[in-house]
Amino acid sequence: MRIAAKGLTYVYNPKSSFATQALKGVDLTIEEGEFFGIIGHTGSGKSTFVQHLNALIRLTGGELKVGEYDLADKKCKVLELRSKVGMVFQYPEYQLFAETVKKDVAFGLKNFRKGISAEETEAAVREALSVAGLLYDEVAERSPFELSGGQRRRVAIAGVIVTKPEVLILDEPAAGLDPLGKKELMELLHAIHGQWCKTIVIVSHDMDEIAENCTRAAVFSEGKVAFCGTPKELFSRGEELAAMGLDVPVTARCAQILRENGIELDTDFTCGDFIGKVLALYRGDGAPAPCAGGEQEPAAARAEREEGAPALREGGEDAQ
């Protein structure tokens, strides 16, 4: 489903002294199959925009088409649209409410597919939990509130993907997770992208998350799209992002430091690409050799190792 917005506008509390224009003519196209990022400071309009995509906020100005659905049409089949465009909010585990995991995941499915049989429901819930990385037999009859925070988030995601939406939208999906939890969640989203949902859209403040995972991203500022492109294109504009109150990935900051010291590095700002190119530059032969774990080992470090330099134990102490 292709998403196309043109001149999209929205005002909160119109015709009152509290009126706030959240969107001021958004033009943006998200192609089917993308893993798309949306970034922007608080109040930039990004969350208001994504809530338009499955009609949680109804269109009041401009144009918006999501696949075959024209949201400017008052006859738009909203329930049908929502079964195809799933929305996962920030801290989705706070939205769990049913007595068991099975009932919670099945709730949306029963709303969208009237008359679905118990057997079909159980099969769909079992499959959704499996895709979300949970074993049906272990969690189905448990209360979601007995699970860990990470497991609850997976249950909440399963409750959205159970209808197999073509577009999955996630608002700050990794919020509150530690680094390992973030890594596992992004791996889950890529698995879902490959298996179930053709298009994934994430709203995120984490620039490293955008650089590492998205095919393209849009920067929202003051209710408009300031610019849109690949992570490489976006994060090459570090000064403009800083002027909007936004950070850049660690790799982009490092590349800027190198540039200030006369070293130009052509990188897409993903961690693996950046490290590989820095090490190739360090070696000077453009062909860094792989070391354990897939990382590249600097020539000087390799020489020391080969000459019998003492190895290090965990904790950084010299081996005895």
C-alpha positions in Angstrom: 0.0 0.0 0.0 1.5 3.3 -1.1 1.0 6.2 1.2 0.7 9.6 -0.4 0.0 12.9 1.4 -0.4 16.2 -0.3 -1.0 19.5 1.4 -2.1 17.7 4.6 -3.2 20.1 7.4 -4.6 19.7 10.8 -5.6 22.0 13.6 -6.2 20.9 17.2 -9.1 22.7 19.0 -10.2 24.7 16.0 -12.3 27.8 16.5 -11.1 28.2 20.0 -8.4 30.3 21.8 -6.5 27.0 22.2 -6.3 26.3 18.5 -2.9 24.8 17.5 -1.9 24.0 13.9 -0.1 20.7 14.1 0.3 20.1 10.3 0.9 22.9 7.9 0.8 21.3 4.4 2.6 18.0 4.6 3.7 16.5 1.3 5.1 13.0 1.7 5.1 9.7 -0.2 6.0 6.4 1.4 6.4 3.6 -1.1 5.1 0.1 -0.5 7.9 -2.1 0.9 9.9 0.6 2.7 11.2 0.5 6.2 10.5 4.2 6.7 11.5 6.5 9.5 9.9 9.7 10.8 12.0 12.0 13.0 11.4 15.4 14.5 11.5 17.3 17.8 8.5 17.3 20.2 5.6 19.2 18.6 6.9 18.9 15.1 3.8 17.1 13.9 5.2 13.6 13.3 2.8 11.8 15.7 -0.2 13.7 14.4 0.8 12.7 10.9 1.0 8.9 11.5 -2.3 8.9 13.4 -3.9 10.1 10.1 -2.7 7.0 8.3 -5.3 4.7 9.8 -7.9 7.4 10.5 -7.3 7.7 14.2 -7.4 11.4 13.3 -9.8 12.1 10.6 -8.7 14.2 7.6 -9.8 17.9 7.7 -7.5 19.5 5.1 -5.4 18.4 2.2 -5.2 14.9 0.6 -4.2 11.5 1.9 -4.4 8.2 0.2 -3.3 4.9 1.7 -3.4 2.3 -0.9 -6.9 2.2 -2.4 -8.3 4.2 0.5 -9.0 7.9 0.0 -9.2 9.4 3.5 -10.7 12.6 2.1 -13.8 10.5 1.1 -16.4 10.5 3.9 -17.4 7.0 2.7 -13.9 5.6 3.3 -14.2 2.2 4.9 -12.3 3.0 8.1 -12.7 -0.3 9.9 -11.4 -2.1 6.8 -8.5 0.4 6.6 -7.5 -0.2 10.2 -7.3 -3.9 9.7 -4.7 -3.2 7.0 -2.8 -0.4 8.7 -1.8 -1.4 12.2 -0.7 1.1 14.8 1.5 0.4 17.8 1.8 3.2 20.3 4.7 4.2 22.6 4.8 1.8 25.5 2.2 -0.5 23.9 2.4 -2.9 26.9 0.4 -0.3 28.9 -2.6 -1.0 26.6 -2.9 -4.7 27.6 -6.1 -5.3 29.4 -7.5 -8.9 29.0 -7.3 -11.7 31.5 -5.0 -13.8 29.3 -2.5 -13.3 26.5 -4.7 -15.3 24.2 -7.7 -13.1 24.7 -5.7 -9.9 24.4 -4.1 -10.9 21.1 -7.5 -12.1 19.7 -9.4 -8.9 20.7 -8.5 -6.9 17.5 -8.9 -9.9 15.3 -12.5 -10.5 16.4 -13.3 -6.8 16.0 -12.1 -6.7 12.4 -13.3 -10.2 11.3 -16.8 -10.7 12.5 -17.9 -14.3 12.6 -14.4 -15.8 12.7 -14.5 -19.3 14.3 -12.7 -20.2 17.5 -10.4 -22.6 15.6 -9.4 -19.8 13.1 -8.9 -17.4 16.0 -6.6 -19.8 17.9 -4.6 -20.5 14.8 -4.1 -16.8 14.0 -3.2 -16.0 17.6 -0.7 -18.9 17.7 0.9 -17.7 14.5 1.1 -14.0 15.6 2.7 -14.9 19.0 5.2 -17.1 17.2 6.2 -14.3 14.8 6.5 -12.0 17.8 8.9 -14.4 19.4 6.7 -16.0 22.0 5.7 -19.7 22.5 1.9 -20.0 22.4 1.8 -23.0 24.9 3.9 -21.1 27.4 2.1 -17.7 27.4 -1.4 -18.1 25.9 -3.3 -18.8 29.2 -1.1 -16.6 31.4 -2.1 -13.1 32.4 -0.1 -10.5 30.3 0.7 -8.7 33.6 2.7 -11.7 34.8 5.2 -11.4 31.9 8.3 -9.3 31.7 8.3 -5.9 30.2 9.8 -7.1 27.0 7.4 -10.0 26.7 4.4 -7.7 27.2 5.6 -5.5 24.4 5.8 -8.5 22.2 2.3 -9.5 23.2 1.1 -6.0 22.3 2.8 -6.2 18.9 1.2 -9.6 18.3 -2.2 -8.1 19.0 -1.6 -5.6 16.1 0.0 -8.0 13.6 -2.6 -10.7 14.1 -4.7 -9.2 11.3 -1.6 -9.3 9.0 -1.7 -5.6 8.2 0.0 -4.4 5.1 1.4 -1.4 6.9 2.7 -1.4 10.4 3.2 1.9 12.2 5.2 2.1 15.5 5.5 5.3 17.6 8.9 5.2 19.5 9.0 1.3 19.4 12.2 1.0 21.4 11.3 3.5 24.1 12.4 2.4 27.6 14.3 -0.6 26.4 18.0 -1.3 27.3 20.5 -1.7 24.4 20.0 -5.4 24.1 16.2 -5.0 24.2 16.4 -2.4 21.4 18.5 -4.7 19.3 16.1 -7.6 19.8 13.1 -5.5 19.0 14.6 -4.1 15.8 15.5 -7.7 14.7 11.8 -8.6 15.4 10.6 -5.7 13.3 12.8 -6.7 10.4 11.5 -10.3 10.7 7.9 -9.0 10.6 8.8 -6.8 7.7 10.0 -9.8 5.7 7.2 -12.1 6.7 4.0 -10.2 7.3 3.9 -6.5 6.8 5.0 -5.1 3.5 5.7 -1.6 4.8 6.9 -0.5 8.3 6.9 3.1 9.5 8.7 4.0 12.8 8.6 7.3 14.6 11.8 7.7 16.6 14.0 10.2 18.4 16.9 7.7 18.2 19.0 8.7 15.2 21.2 5.6 15.4 18.0 3.5 15.2 17.0 5.4 12.0 20.5 5.1 10.5 20.8 1.4 11.1 17.3 0.3 10.1 15.5 2.6 7.7 15.6 2.7 3.9 14.4 6.4 4.0 13.3 8.9 6.5 11.5 12.2 6.7 12.4 15.0 9.0 9.4 16.9 10.4 9.8 20.5 11.7 7.0 23.0 12.6 4.3 20.9 11.0 6.0 20.3 7.7 8.4 17.9 6.1 11.7 19.8 6.1 13.5 17.2 4.0 13.3 13.5 3.1 15.8 11.0 1.9 18.1 8.0 2.7 19.8 8.1 6.1 23.0 9.0 4.3 21.4 12.0 2.7 19.8 13.1 5.9 22.7 12.8 8.2 25.1 14.5 5.9 23.1 17.6 6.8 24.1 17.6 10.4 24.2 21.4 10.8 20.6 21.7 9.6 19.4 19.0 11.9 21.1 20.6 14.8 19.4 23.9 14.0 16.1 22.0 14.3 17.1 20.7 17.7 17.9 17.2 16.5 21.0 15.1 17.0 22.8 12.9 14.5 24.0 9.3 14.9 27.3 8.7 16.6 28.8 7.6 13.3 27.8 11.0 11.7 29.5 12.9 14.6 32.6 10.8 14.2 32.6 11.4 10.4 32.3 15.2 11.1 35.3 15.1 13.4 37.3 13.3 10.7 36.1 15.8 8.1 37.3 18.7 10.3 40.7 17.0 10.4 40.9 16.7 6.6 39.7 13.1 6.2 36.6 12.7 4.0 34.8 9.4 4.6 32.0 8.2 2.2 29.7 6.3 4.6 26.1 5.5 4.9 26.4 6.0 8.7 25.5 2.5 9.7 27.9 1.2 12.3 29.3 -1.7 10.3 29.9 0.4 7.2 31.5 3.2 9.2 33.8 1.0 11.1 34.8 -1.0 8.0 35.7 2.1 6.1 37.6 3.7 9.0 39.7 0.5 9.4 40.3 0.2 5.7 41.5 3.9 5.7 43.7 3.1 8.8 45.3 0.2 7.0 45.7 2.1 3.8 45.1 -0.8 1.5 41.3 -0.6 1.3 40.9 -4.3 2.2 40.5 -4.7 6.0 40.7 -8.3 7.2 37.9 -9.7 9.3 38.5 -10.7 12.9 36.3 -12.6 15.5 32.7 -11.4 15.7 32.8 -9.9 12.2 34.6 -6.8 13.2 37.8 -5.5 11.5 41.1 -5.7 13.4 43.5 -2.8 13.0 46.9 -3.9 11.5 48.8 -2.5 14.5 46.7 -4.5 16.9 47.1 -7.6 14.8 50.9 -7.2 14.7 51.1 -6.9 18.5 48.9 -10.0 18.9 51.1 -12.0 16.5 54.2 -11.0 18.3 52.9 -12.4 21.5 51.4 -9.4 23.3 49.5 -10.5 26.4 45.9 -11.4 25.9 43.2 -9.7 28.0 40.7 -11.5 30.2 37.1 -10.4 30.9 37.3 -7.3 33.1 40.4 -6.0 31.2 43.1 -7.6 33.4 46.2 -9.2 31.8 46.0 -12.9 31.7 48.3 -14.6 34.2 
